[in-house]
Amino acid sequence: MKARILLVEDDANLAFLIEDALRAEGYEVQSVGDGEKALTEFRLFQPELCLLDVMLPAKDGFELAFEIRKQNQQVPILFLTARSLKEDRIRGFQMGGDDYILKPFSMEELKLRVAVFLKRSRTSGADTGKELFQQGNLIFDPENLSLTLSGTSIRLTQKESDLLLLLWRKKNTLVKREEILLSLWGDDDYFMGRSLDVFISRLRKCLKPEPGLSIENTHKVGFTLRCS
């Protein structure tokens, strides 16, 4: 089946180029020019990946991502933006984004990023049940991006699930920041380090109800998932 991609970009010329490039790769693309209409289209189209410009009329990309996350914790969200301020990019991750593509970008880079996230998403949705992790009353299912605690399920984003899986496979062992950043983001610069801290904070909130699990921070060195 063709993967469905929702493209939200108010620059008509750029939207046309992106849409044309992605359709040439065999994807089904729905293009929208403003954030308010995009939210309605998201409900109708049910995309497998979202490409969101940050500067949009009616509702900006951050607000749109936040609303999408209320409805779906799993769909990958990639921001398209010319805004390089680290604070703006950190905010995007806080609103539920998975990655950024900074303008100007090449279509080859875009297609590569899209293919990577779609592959991860479809693999997670396959429900192969290869790995389940349990601690106390909490069950982590990385294939389905979920945490279940006493019958209550929490949906994780792809990046949250990837990060927790990496830490869980090395539980009670210090995992260095550089290893995490290179493994999940492919870079270990300052901005990516700040992004990692955002994801760690979100995971801590998810794990808090289970007293046998905690994420310890060794300042400027790395993190340890403690399983007692």
Rosetta blueprint (number, residue, H / E / L):
1 M L
2 K L
3 A L
4 R E
5 I E
6 L E
7 L E
8 V E
9 E L
10 D L
11 D L
12 A H
13 N H
14 L H
15 A H
16 F H
17 L H
18 I H
19 E H
20 D H
21 A H
22 L H
23 R H
24 A H
25 E L
26 G L
27 Y L
28 E E
29 V E
30 Q E
31 S E
32 V E
33 G L
34 D L
35 G H
36 E H
37 K H
38 A H
39 L H
40 T H
41 E H
42 F H
43 R H
44 L H
45 F H
46 Q L
47 P L
48 E L
49 L E
50 C E
51 L E
52 L E
53 D E
54 V L
55 M L
56 L L
57 P L
58 A L
59 K L
60 D L
61 G H
62 F H
63 E H
64 L H
65 A H
66 F H
67 E H
68 I H
69 R H
70 K H
71 Q H
72 N L
73 Q L
74 Q L
75 V L
76 P L
77 I E
78 L E
79 F E
80 L E
81 T E
82 A L
83 R L
84 S L
85 L L
86 K H
87 E H
88 D H
89 R H
90 I H
91 R H
92 G H
93 F H
94 Q H
95 M L
96 G L
97 G L
98 D L
99 D E
100 Y E
101 I E
102 L E
103 K L
104 P L
105 F L
106 S L
107 M H
108 E H
109 E H
110 L H
111 K H
112 L H
113 R H
114 V H
115 A H
116 V H
117 F H
118 L H
119 K H
120 R H
121 S H
122 R H
123 T H
124 S H
125 G L
126 A L
127 D L
128 T L
129 G L
130 K L
131 E L
132 L L
133 F E
134 Q E
135 Q E
136 G L
137 N L
138 L E
139 I E
140 F E
141 D E
142 P H
143 E H
144 N H
145 L L
146 S E
147 L E
148 T E
149 L E
150 S L
151 G L
152 T E
153 S E
154 I E
155 R E
156 L L
157 T L
158 Q H
159 K H
160 E H
161 S H
162 D H
163 L H
164 L H
165 L H
166 L H
167 L H
168 W H
169 R H
170 K L
171 K L
172 N L
173 T L
174 L L
175 V E
176 K E
177 R H
178 E H
179 E H
180 I H
181 L H
182 L H
183 S H
184 L H
185 W L
186 G L
187 D L
188 D L
189 D L
190 Y H
191 F H
192 M H
193 G H
194 R H
195 S H
196 L H
197 D H
198 V H
199 F H
200 I H
201 S H
202 R H
203 L H
204 R H
205 K H
206 C H
207 L H
208 K L
209 P L
210 E L
211 P L
212 G L
213 L E
214 S E
215 I E
216 E E
217 N E
218 T E
219 H L
220 K L
221 V L
222 G E
223 F E
224 T E
225 L E
226 R E
227 C E
228 S L
